[in-house]
């Protein structure tokens, strides 16, 4: 694959540090969530992953919608990223909640969400590695 764009960010001190993008647009204090023993006074990698996945999936849904000549501009995607023990280490699981416009019939909506799941780069990166549940609301 030839990259059309490459994002660059550096994190220091792991979950208790800072994440900064090379262009300075992201400059975040990191902290583990309370549920993982942290103080929760910063963002965490799971939140960043959730935000990126939700945005990317929304764009993929827009693409397949335009290709099908179906207006999905009012759709919203919420990504829930869970972390937990998996074997000797940790693993992730994802639920994508897709809220489609009321004007869209259920069958068409399901088809577009499934197509978006095939073209979304995050979905392609996680396929076979992370359980991803698609929920249409």
N, C-alpha and C positions, 0 to 999 in steps of 0.2 A: 504494500500500500504506500502510495506517495501522500504524505501529509499535506493537506491544504492549509492547515494552521496548527501551531504547536503552542499550548499553554505551558507556562513555566512558573512554578511556585516552590518556595523553600520553607521547610518547617524546621524549627529548632526546638530542642528539649521535648520532643514528642508531644504527648497530650497536655503537658503542662508548660507549653511554650508559646510560640507565635508562628503564624503562617503569613507569608508575604509573597505576592506575585511579583514577577520581574518588572512589571510596569507600575507597581505601587497601588493599583486599584483595589487590591485585596491586602489588608493589613489587619489581621485578627489575632486577638488573644485567644489562646486555646486552653481549655480546662476539661478534665473528665466530668461527665455528668454525675450528679449525686448518686444515682443508681449504681455507678461503678466506683464509688468511694471518693469522688472528687467534690469540689465545692460548687461546681456548676456555674462559676462566674466567668465563663468564656464559652466560645462555641466548641464543638467537637467534630472529629472527622465524619461521624455518621450524619450529622446535620448538613455538613458540606456536601457529602455524597447524595443525600436526599434532595437537596436543592438543585444540584446539577442534574440528577436523574429526572426529576420532575420537569425541569425546564427543557431538557433534551427530548423527553418523551412528548411533551406538548408540541415541540417543533416538528417532530416526526408525525404526530397526529395531524398537524396543519398541512404537512406535505402530502400525506395520503388523502386527506380531505380535498385538497385542491385538485389532485389527480383524478379523484372521483367526482369532482364538481359538486362537493357537499360542503356547506358552510359549517365549520367547527370553530370559528373564531371565538365563540363564547365558552369553549370547553375549558376546564380547569383540571390540573393533574396534581395530586398530593402523593408524595412518596413517603412511605414509612419504612425506615431502615432500622432493623433490629440487630443487635450484636449479642452473641452468647457463646458459651463453651462449645467447641466442636473438636472432638478427639483431644489431642494434647494442647491444642491452641484455641483460637476463636474463629467464629464464622459469622457471616451476615445472612440476613433474609430480608426480602423487600416485598412490600405490598404497594402496588400502584392503584390509587383510587382515582378513577377518571369520571369526572362529572361532565356529561355531554349536554348540549342544548336540548331543551324540551321538545323542539320541533323535529328532532331526529328520531326515527323509529328504532326500536331495540335491535332488530336484525342488522340494519345498516351500521348502527353504532358499534355493535360487537365486531363486525367485520373490519371496520376502520381501526378499532383498537388493536385487534390482532395483527393487522397489516403494519400498524405503527410499531408494534413489538418486534416485527421482523426487520424494520429499517433503522430503528433507533440505535445509535452507537453504544449507548449504555446497556441496552438489552442484549446486543450482540456480544459485548464484553463479558456480561454476567452469565449468559446462557451456558448451562452445564456446570457452572461454578457456584451459583447462588440461586436459591429458590425464589422465584418472582411470581407473586400472585397478582392477577389482573382483576380488579373489581370495578364494574361499571355502575355508577350511581346516577 
